[in-house]
Amino acid sequence: MKKLFGALLFTIMITNNSCQEPYSNEDQISTIGPLTLIIHGGAGTILRQNMTTELENEYRDKLKEALNAGYAILDAGGSSRDAVIASIIIMEDSPLFNAGKGAVFTSEGKNEMDAAVMDGNTGMAGAVAGIKVIKNPILAAIEVMENSPHVMMSGKGAETFAIEQGLETADSAYFYTQHRYDQLLRAKSRDAATGLHNSFTDTKFGTVGAVALDKSGNIFAGTSTGGTTNKKWGRIGDAPIIGAGTYAENATCGISCTGAGEYFIRSVVAHDVAAIMRYTGKSVRDAAEEVVMKKLVGKNGEGGLIALDRKGNFALTFNTPGMYRGYINEKGRAKVMIYKDEE
Amino acid sequence: MKKLFGALLFTIMITNNSCQEPYSNEDQISTIGPLTLIIHGGAGTILRQNMTTELENEYRDKLKEALNAGYAILDAGGSSRDAVIASIIIMEDSPLFNAGKGAVFTSEGKNEMDAAVMDGNTGMAGAVAGIKVIKNPILAAIEVMENSPHVMMSGKGAETFAIEQGLETADSAYFYTQHRYDQLLRAKSRDAATGLHNSFTDTKFGTVGAVALDKSGNIFAGTSTGGTTNKKWGRIGDAPIIGAGTYAENATCGISCTGAGEYFIRSVVAHDVAAIMRYTGKSVRDAAEEVVMKKLVGKNGEGGLIALDRKGNFALTFNTPGMYRGYINEKGRAKVMIYKDEE
């Protein structure tokens, strides 16, 4: 009798550990409240010793501004879609992040931007790749999702579509920032010295992203990026690829990634986090941990992600020295973090 | 005591039904032999009553030719990579399929092609989107995978890279086929009549793809397409998106999809099949069935896929009236099928 009880308990434990189907939301560790907004401004080798107090404060202030703008919409009963757009536009419009104004330069000295959005309620998605003249790429992704039969558009065709939809354009002078141009020159001289074209030498990945949960329980995710400094050949990274850098479904979670895009594409990172939750019953935190800290680390894939489920549980997970990140919800003020040791 | 036994057995049954981790390959239903090559030439509204005997024979002969060419490589101890390339090139070079010569026309009267490959052994991948001048797009995807630090390139940049790698170019006269041009004219007059731009009115999806398993037990997958007739705005479909239209990992399976690309992108179809196998222990056949016949059908997502695991089990699954498809392995001659009622 005692033996049987033991066997039964063991079986139940195994079942709970390895497989909870469907996803049960039993792990409430990170839960603070239902209205939730999480953001990132890129992961990478962001080290305290390389940062001035002034610059650090600029980053923290801008992340807070983005969180507060998005949360004001959620708090007023607005949609997670509108909250994500509001947060990302503030980061796109800031020269601090590698998205919109502040986007890195391609090998040809241009700014080519990518963005994607996904609606966790409807399963609809939109993405643009390699656009140069649209001020806010995240809005171009929204237009693709809402006003075209397509999910993904690229290059001049995507720009034509976005302009037809009435989006604001900006010229190369707007996108020019001195520190990004200096980054390009450094990358070019490094490549000339090594004889290699190595897009991974610049290990500050300044992609921005946001995921929100609104009063209707709907999750929405968005990501926007300038890609990698000195990129060539019309390279497309993970940010505009649904399933790689951006994904959302109410049943599991919404996700936005930042990092060495090629690794994130090959590992289909965003969808893998959702699939682990859906098919094994793991929490958003455990699923993010498994993908970022085990699977990606095992492949030397540097970066991080933010993920949020429909109960407000979330993960801000990265395997780099730092990730610009933050969250805000019903219980508190905007909380922003940069380095690994902040919680 | 009896009650406890019952509870214990019930728990074990639940565990076995809902979760087998890791993927165990217990389902051998489709197994015929280890060396295996499967291909498709597109899914869609392919109906017997609309086909002449002559045209049907042309399709069957070309599919057999593609299978035999790939299998000869496997049989001689060659790699799954080389087998997939050989099969796809034969379909790209034929005007019968919507890939390479035979690619459909964009709204601007051009041929813009996409392709992707993934190596199930190394996890490496390559893809190109929106290329016009490379004779065999599948080779451009191979070059991206093997000779660049990137996974995905697009447009003129991708062409520049492919030409730098020495790939053969072709001009618009080569890609011109009368029946595809007539399709464009029909699509344009339909759009003019309805006032809509509806890329889904052309429901023959002629994308081509191949997945092979070689003597080393390595899986390789590839997909090549011209996209959809009358496409605009630099639209990118699922074929070149790793995780959506193309995916491979030895631990689960290799996959190539064909269908209404937007649905396949939003559902991250190829990776979802692999994730179901990995996280629930289902067979390649059951996983493909769940994604194509349940999930996609539930969203009105038309199309199909071919999937092959490391034991030679495979699925050729589609929810449309037909899919050009076939397989060849150690036990038999090339077998090709077109309509739903063929097995």
Interface residues (C-beta under 8 A of the other chain):
Chain A: M1 L4 F5 A7 L8 T11 I12 I14 T15 S18 C19 E21 M118 G123 M124 A125 A129 G130 S148 P149 H150 V151 M152 M153 S154 G155 K156 G157 A158 T160 F161 H197 N198 S199 F200 K232 W233 G234 R235 I236 G237 I241 I242 G243 A244 Y247 G261 E262 I265 R266 S267 V268 H271 D272 A275 I276 Y279 T280 K299
Chain B: M1 L4 F5 A7 L8 T11 I12 I14 T15 S18 C19 E21 M118 G123 M124 A125 A129 G130 S148 P149 H150 V151 M152 M153 S154 G155 K156 G157 A158 T160 F161 H197 N198 S199 F200 K232 W233 G234 R235 I236 G237 I241 I242 G243 A244 Y247 G261 E262 I265 R266 S267 V268 H271 D272 A275 I276 Y279 T280 K299
